[in-house]
Amino acid sequence: SDVDKLQFSDFKTQLQEYTQHHNLGALEYRIVDERGPAHEREFVSRVFMDEVCLGEGVGRSKKESEQHAAEQALIKLTAM
């Protein structure tokens, strides 16, 4: 169903809930790079917690790159 898909695809929400649940501190997303021509722009995002970079992601939109960064952060945090 669409609800299931949303839950699995929205890594930013999952990361937010995880960090709140474990009282880990505030998250901050930053666009660190934009590359490529306008019609095939790529964005590079990083997600930080207390100035520590937890993940980096690349995507066709800022939102997509942030989702990938959040996914990396989740993998890192849940593996600890």
ZADO-1210 file (C-alpha; in nm, 4 decimals, padded with zeros to 6 digits):
<atoms>
<atom x="00.0000" y="00.0000" z="00.0000" code="SER" pos="1"/>
<atom x="00.0983" y="00.3633" z="-00.0321" code="ASP" pos="2"/>
<atom x="00.1203" y="00.3997" z="00.3448" code="VAL" pos="3"/>
<atom x="00.3789" y="00.1207" z="00.3681" code="ASP" pos="4"/>
<atom x="00.5751" y="00.2680" z="00.0805" code="LYS" pos="5"/>
<atom x="00.5797" y="00.6074" z="00.2494" code="LEU" pos="6"/>
<atom x="00.7037" y="00.4610" z="00.5767" code="GLN" pos="7"/>
<atom x="00.9875" y="00.2840" z="00.4030" code="PHE" pos="8"/>
<atom x="01.0857" y="00.5675" z="00.1723" code="SER" pos="9"/>
<atom x="01.0789" y="00.8565" z="00.4163" code="ASP" pos="10"/>
<atom x="01.4158" y="00.8207" z="00.5834" code="PHE" pos="11"/>
<atom x="01.4151" y="01.1789" z="00.7101" code="LYS" pos="12"/>
<atom x="01.1084" y="01.1072" z="00.9226" code="THR" pos="13"/>
<atom x="01.2532" y="00.7778" z="01.0453" code="GLN" pos="14"/>
<atom x="01.5809" y="00.9467" z="01.1374" code="LEU" pos="15"/>
<atom x="01.3978" y="01.2283" z="01.3168" code="GLN" pos="16"/>
<atom x="01.1917" y="00.9774" z="01.5179" code="GLU" pos="17"/>
<atom x="01.4980" y="00.7678" z="01.5982" code="TYR" pos="18"/>
<atom x="01.7038" y="01.0617" z="01.7247" code="THR" pos="19"/>
<atom x="01.4113" y="01.1968" z="01.9295" code="GLN" pos="20"/>
<atom x="01.3394" y="00.8550" z="02.0789" code="HIS" pos="21"/>
<atom x="01.7028" y="00.8167" z="02.1873" code="HIS" pos="22"/>
<atom x="01.7468" y="01.1844" z="02.2832" code="ASN" pos="23"/>
<atom x="02.0427" y="01.2170" z="02.0488" code="LEU" pos="24"/>
<atom x="02.0263" y="01.5859" z="01.9654" code="GLY" pos="25"/>
<atom x="01.9167" y="01.8087" z="01.6814" code="ALA" pos="26"/>
<atom x="01.9625" y="01.7206" z="01.3161" code="LEU" pos="27"/>
<atom x="02.0725" y="01.9651" z="01.0515" code="GLU" pos="28"/>
<atom x="02.0710" y="01.9103" z="00.6760" code="TYR" pos="29"/>
<atom x="02.3110" y="02.1025" z="00.4558" code="ARG" pos="30"/>
<atom x="02.3445" y="02.1150" z="00.0790" code="ILE" pos="31"/>
<atom x="02.7205" y="02.0879" z="00.0342" code="VAL" pos="32"/>
<atom x="02.7419" y="02.0719" z="-00.3442" code="ASP" pos="33"/>
<atom x="02.5424" y="02.1241" z="-00.6617" code="GLU" pos="34"/>
<atom x="02.6825" y="01.9864" z="-00.9808" code="ARG" pos="35"/>
<atom x="02.5948" y="01.9238" z="-01.3412" code="GLY" pos="36"/>
<atom x="02.4027" y="02.1353" z="-01.5911" code="PRO" pos="37"/>
<atom x="02.0618" y="02.2735" z="-01.4976" code="ALA" pos="38"/>
<atom x="01.8671" y="02.0006" z="-01.6784" code="HIS" pos="39"/>
<atom x="02.0511" y="01.7260" z="-01.4944" code="GLU" pos="40"/>
<atom x="02.1486" y="01.8923" z="-01.1720" code="ARG" pos="41"/>
<atom x="02.2729" y="01.6803" z="-00.8856" code="GLU" pos="42"/>
<atom x="02.2602" y="01.7870" z="-00.5232" code="PHE" pos="43"/>
<atom x="02.4853" y="01.6595" z="-00.2468" code="VAL" pos="44"/>
<atom x="02.3480" y="01.6783" z="00.1066" code="SER" pos="45"/>
<atom x="02.4954" y="01.5961" z="00.4413" code="ARG" pos="46"/>
<atom x="02.3112" y="01.5450" z="00.7672" code="VAL" pos="47"/>
<atom x="02.4793" y="01.6584" z="01.0868" code="PHE" pos="48"/>
<atom x="02.4084" y="01.5981" z="01.4526" code="MET" pos="49"/>
<atom x="02.5997" y="01.8240" z="01.6915" code="ASP" pos="50"/>
<atom x="02.8368" y="01.9136" z="01.4056" code="GLU" pos="51"/>
<atom x="02.9172" y="01.5481" z="01.3347" code="VAL" pos="52"/>
<atom x="02.8379" y="01.4331" z="00.9804" code="CYS" pos="53"/>
<atom x="02.6279" y="01.1167" z="00.9959" code="LEU" pos="54"/>
<atom x="02.5553" y="01.0685" z="00.6300" code="GLY" pos="55"/>
<atom x="02.5875" y="01.2035" z="00.2808" code="GLU" pos="56"/>
<atom x="02.3489" y="01.1633" z="-00.0079" code="GLY" pos="57"/>
<atom x="02.3221" y="01.2550" z="-00.3735" code="VAL" pos="58"/>
<atom x="01.9984" y="01.3153" z="-00.5592" code="GLY" pos="59"/>
<atom x="01.8256" y="01.4902" z="-00.8470" code="ARG" pos="60"/>
<atom x="01.6564" y="01.7224" z="-00.5981" code="SER" pos="61"/>
<atom x="01.7531" y="01.8650" z="-00.2611" code="LYS" pos="62"/>
<atom x="01.4813" y="01.6552" z="-00.1022" code="LYS" pos="63"/>
<atom x="01.6035" y="01.3352" z="-00.2656" code="GLU" pos="64"/>
<atom x="01.9646" y="01.4002" z="-00.1645" code="SER" pos="65"/>
<atom x="01.8525" y="01.4655" z="00.1950" code="GLU" pos="66"/>
<atom x="01.6593" y="01.1380" z="00.1969" code="GLN" pos="67"/>
<atom x="01.9732" y="00.9496" z="00.0910" code="HIS" pos="68"/>
<atom x="02.1779" y="01.1292" z="00.3565" code="ALA" pos="69"/>
<atom x="01.9180" y="01.0374" z="00.6197" code="ALA" pos="70"/>
<atom x="01.9267" y="00.6745" z="00.5058" code="GLU" pos="71"/>
<atom x="02.3059" y="00.6645" z="00.5497" code="GLN" pos="72"/>
<atom x="02.2713" y="00.8227" z="00.8949" code="ALA" pos="73"/>
<atom x="02.0113" y="00.5654" z="00.9987" code="LEU" pos="74"/>
<atom x="02.2335" y="00.2802" z="00.8852" code="ILE" pos="75"/>
<atom x="02.5241" y="00.4289" z="01.0808" code="LYS" pos="76"/>
<atom x="02.3240" y="00.4956" z="01.3981" code="LEU" pos="77"/>
<atom x="02.1428" y="00.1634" z="01.4082" code="THR" pos="78"/>
<atom x="02.4674" y="-00.0266" z="01.3480" code="ALA" pos="79"/>
<atom x="02.6298" y="00.1252" z="01.6587" code="MET" pos="80"/>
</atoms>
